[in-house]
Amino acid sequence: MTQTGQPEPQRLAKRLAAQLACSRSDAENYIAGGWVRVDGVVVEEPMERVHDHQTLLLDPKAKLEPLASMTLIWHKPANR
């Protein structure tokens, strides 16, 4: 509780995990993927603090899919 008697804001990922009954890791992936809105605004930082009165909304089209793998190749000239 804060000095004013209000509950402390909590991490967005923790609150979303409780709301969705999913793991915090899954909640962080939803957030990082841009699927979560706080009071209508997209938030992409799982560490963001939210208050109890704020509304969290997960996009109905949200999917937790692994990122496609890719290969990066750098060319470094021999004389550098």
C-alpha positions in Angstrom: 0.0 0.0 0.0 1.1 3.5 -0.7 1.0 6.3 1.9 -2.4 7.3 0.6 -3.8 3.8 1.2 -3.9 2.9 -2.5 -2.6 -0.5 -3.6 0.8 -0.4 -5.2 0.8 -0.6 -9.0 2.0 -3.9 -10.3 3.9 -5.1 -13.3 1.8 -5.4 -16.4 3.0 -9.0 -17.1 2.1 -10.1 -13.6 -1.4 -8.6 -13.8 -2.1 -9.9 -17.3 -0.9 -13.4 -16.3 -3.4 -13.4 -13.4 -6.2 -12.1 -15.7 -5.6 -14.6 -18.4 -4.6 -17.5 -16.2 -1.4 -18.0 -18.2 2.3 -18.0 -17.3 4.2 -14.7 -16.9 6.4 -15.7 -19.7 3.4 -16.0 -22.0 2.1 -12.7 -20.8 5.4 -11.0 -21.5 5.3 -12.5 -25.0 1.8 -11.1 -25.6 2.9 -7.7 -24.4 6.2 -7.6 -26.4 4.2 -8.7 -29.5 2.0 -5.6 -29.2 -1.2 -7.5 -28.4 -2.0 -5.8 -25.1 -3.7 -2.5 -24.5 -3.8 -0.6 -21.2 -6.7 1.9 -21.2 -6.8 1.7 -25.0 -3.1 2.3 -25.6 -0.8 -0.5 -26.8 2.0 -1.1 -24.3 5.0 -3.2 -25.3 7.0 -3.1 -22.0 6.2 -6.0 -19.6 7.8 -4.0 -16.7 5.2 -1.2 -17.2 3.4 -0.6 -13.9 -0.4 -0.6 -13.9 -3.0 0.3 -11.3 -6.0 -1.8 -10.4 -8.4 0.7 -11.9 -6.7 0.5 -15.4 -8.3 -1.7 -18.0 -6.2 -4.4 -19.7 -7.3 -5.8 -23.0 -5.7 -8.6 -25.0 -6.4 -8.4 -28.8 -8.8 -11.2 -29.7 -6.4 -12.1 -32.7 -3.4 -12.5 -30.4 -1.3 -15.6 -31.0 1.8 -16.9 -29.3 3.8 -18.2 -32.2 7.5 -18.7 -32.1 9.5 -16.4 -34.3 10.7 -17.8 -37.5 14.4 -18.7 -37.4 16.8 -16.8 -39.6 20.4 -16.7 -40.4 22.4 -13.5 -40.5 25.7 -13.4 -42.5 28.2 -10.6 -42.1 31.0 -9.9 -44.5 34.1 -8.6 -43.0 36.8 -7.6 -45.5 40.1 -9.3 -44.9 42.1 -6.1 -44.4 39.9 -4.6 -41.7 
